[in-house]
Amino acid sequence: MKIVRLYHITSPENALSILDSGKFHPVSTHPLNNDNGLNCFSFKPGYRLGQCFTDTGAKVVMEWSGKVFTTHPDESPPLPVDILHDQFPWRCFIRGGSNSAYLRIVAVRFDKGKIDNLIYVPQWYKALPKPLRVVLYRRKKLLKLRSIRQKYQHGRQHLEVLG
């Protein structure tokens, strides 16, 4: 079976929450709502990324190893579980309750400058000379990125889509 690389757009805080818990909480869990799962995009060009997203600033990059179907966006609910529904050019979709063995997190990518919101900087840093402050901040940023990377390194982090 072909592995499909996907990404979910969200905030940096939500991306870390998803990574830490290994669970994705959809906005709706009602079985007759076709949005009761994970909205994402494959890396092929042509998706309508000009949509309105609730949260932005980070991408949770995943790999799907299950079945892939081309599904029309107006398909009547409920959509089947354990399938990646490719609704190109609108989105890809994994319904809540799908087997988490098919979906794993392989990376978390942050938009430029967005990881800064996740780094704690003590108040006394402001009193330091700027060159020292820059060096210490870069070190904190590198340590944060390394700690994030360790959580998904080697494909250990499977993702459960609740629903």
C-alpha positions as CSV (number, residue, x, y, z in Angstrom):
1,M,0.0,0.0,0.0
2,K,1.2,3.5,-0.9
3,I,2.1,5.9,2.0
4,V,0.6,9.3,1.6
5,R,2.2,12.3,3.2
6,L,-0.3,14.9,4.6
7,Y,-0.3,18.0,6.7
8,H,-2.8,19.6,9.1
9,I,-2.8,23.4,9.5
10,T,-3.2,24.6,13.1
11,S,-1.6,26.9,15.7
12,P,1.8,26.1,17.3
13,E,0.1,25.5,20.6
14,N,-2.4,23.1,19.1
15,A,0.3,21.3,17.2
16,L,2.2,20.6,20.4
17,S,-1.0,19.5,22.1
18,I,-1.7,17.0,19.3
19,L,1.9,15.8,19.4
20,D,2.0,15.5,23.2
21,S,-1.3,13.6,23.5
22,G,-1.2,11.6,20.3
23,K,-4.9,12.5,19.9
24,F,-6.7,14.8,17.5
25,H,-10.0,16.3,18.8
26,P,-12.3,17.3,16.0
27,V,-14.6,20.3,16.3
28,S,-17.6,18.0,15.9
29,T,-18.0,14.3,16.8
30,H,-21.5,13.9,15.6
31,P,-21.5,10.8,13.2
32,L,-23.8,12.5,10.7
33,N,-21.5,15.4,10.3
34,N,-18.9,14.8,7.6
35,D,-16.5,17.1,9.5
36,N,-16.2,14.7,12.5
37,G,-12.5,14.0,11.9
38,L,-9.2,15.4,10.7
39,N,-9.0,17.9,7.8
40,C,-5.7,17.9,6.1
41,F,-3.9,18.2,2.7
42,S,-1.6,16.1,0.7
43,F,1.6,17.6,-0.6
44,K,0.4,17.6,-4.2
45,P,-0.2,21.1,-5.6
46,G,-3.6,22.5,-6.4
47,Y,-5.4,22.5,-3.0
48,R,-7.4,25.5,-2.1
49,L,-5.3,26.8,0.7
50,G,-7.0,30.2,0.6
51,Q,-9.7,28.7,2.9
52,C,-10.4,30.3,6.2
53,F,-8.5,28.4,8.9
54,T,-9.4,28.7,12.6
55,D,-5.7,28.5,13.7
56,T,-2.5,28.9,11.7
57,G,1.2,29.1,12.3
58,A,2.1,25.4,12.3
59,K,1.7,22.2,10.2
60,V,1.5,18.7,11.7
61,V,3.0,16.5,9.0
62,M,1.7,12.9,9.0
63,E,1.9,9.7,6.9
64,W,-1.2,7.7,6.1
65,S,-0.6,4.0,5.3
66,G,-4.3,2.9,4.9
67,K,-6.7,2.9,2.0
68,V,-7.2,6.1,-0.1
69,F,-10.5,6.9,-1.9
70,T,-11.4,9.8,-4.0
71,T,-14.6,11.1,-2.3
72,H,-16.8,13.9,-3.5
73,P,-17.1,16.8,-1.0
74,D,-20.9,16.5,-1.0
75,E,-20.9,12.7,-0.2
76,S,-23.7,11.9,2.3
77,P,-22.6,11.2,5.8
78,P,-21.3,9.3,7.5
79,L,-18.1,8.7,5.6
80,P,-16.5,5.3,6.2
81,V,-13.7,5.0,8.8
82,D,-10.1,3.7,8.1
83,I,-10.0,5.5,4.8
84,L,-8.2,8.7,3.7
85,H,-10.9,10.6,1.7
86,D,-9.2,12.7,-1.0
87,Q,-11.6,15.5,-1.8
88,F,-9.3,17.3,-4.1
89,P,-9.0,20.3,-4.5
90,W,-10.9,21.0,-1.3
91,R,-9.1,18.8,1.3
92,C,-8.2,15.3,2.5
93,F,-10.2,13.9,5.4
94,I,-9.8,11.1,7.9
95,R,-13.0,10.4,9.8
96,G,-12.9,10.2,13.6
97,G,-12.7,6.6,15.0
98,S,-10.3,5.5,12.2
99,N,-7.5,3.0,13.2
100,S,-4.6,5.0,14.6
101,A,-2.1,2.4,13.2
102,Y,-2.6,4.0,9.8
103,L,-1.7,7.5,10.8
104,R,1.6,8.7,12.3
105,I,3.2,12.1,12.9
106,V,6.5,12.5,11.1
107,A,7.2,16.2,11.7
108,V,5.9,19.5,13.1
109,R,6.8,22.6,11.0
110,F,6.3,26.2,12.2
111,D,5.8,29.2,10.1
112,K,8.6,31.8,10.3
113,G,8.7,33.3,13.8
114,K,5.7,31.3,15.1
115,I,7.8,29.1,17.4
116,D,8.7,32.2,19.4
117,N,5.3,32.0,21.1
118,L,6.3,28.6,22.6
119,I,9.6,29.7,24.1
120,Y,9.6,31.0,27.7
121,V,12.0,34.0,28.1
122,P,12.5,35.2,31.7
123,Q,12.0,38.9,32.4
124,W,15.7,39.3,33.4
125,Y,16.8,38.5,29.8
126,K,15.9,42.1,28.9
127,A,18.7,43.3,31.2
128,L,21.4,41.4,29.4
129,P,23.5,42.9,26.6
130,K,21.9,42.2,23.2
131,P,24.6,39.9,21.8
132,L,24.3,37.7,24.9
133,R,20.5,37.8,24.8
134,V,20.5,36.7,21.2
135,V,22.9,33.8,21.8
136,L,20.9,32.6,24.9
137,Y,17.6,32.9,23.0
138,R,18.9,30.9,20.0
139,R,20.0,28.2,22.4
140,K,16.5,28.1,24.0
141,K,15.0,27.9,20.6
142,L,17.3,25.1,19.5
143,L,16.5,23.1,22.7
144,K,12.8,23.6,22.1
145,L,13.0,22.3,18.5
146,R,15.1,19.3,19.6
147,S,12.6,18.4,22.4
148,I,9.7,18.6,19.8
149,R,11.6,16.5,17.3
150,Q,12.3,13.8,19.8
151,K,8.6,13.2,20.3
152,Y,8.0,12.1,16.7
153,Q,11.5,10.9,15.7
154,H,11.7,7.4,14.3
155,G,8.0,7.3,13.5
156,R,6.9,6.3,17.1
157,Q,4.1,8.8,17.4
158,H,0.8,7.4,16.0
159,L,-2.2,9.8,15.9
160,E,-5.7,8.9,17.0
161,V,-8.5,10.8,15.4
162,L,-11.3,10.9,18.0
163,G,-14.9,10.9,16.9
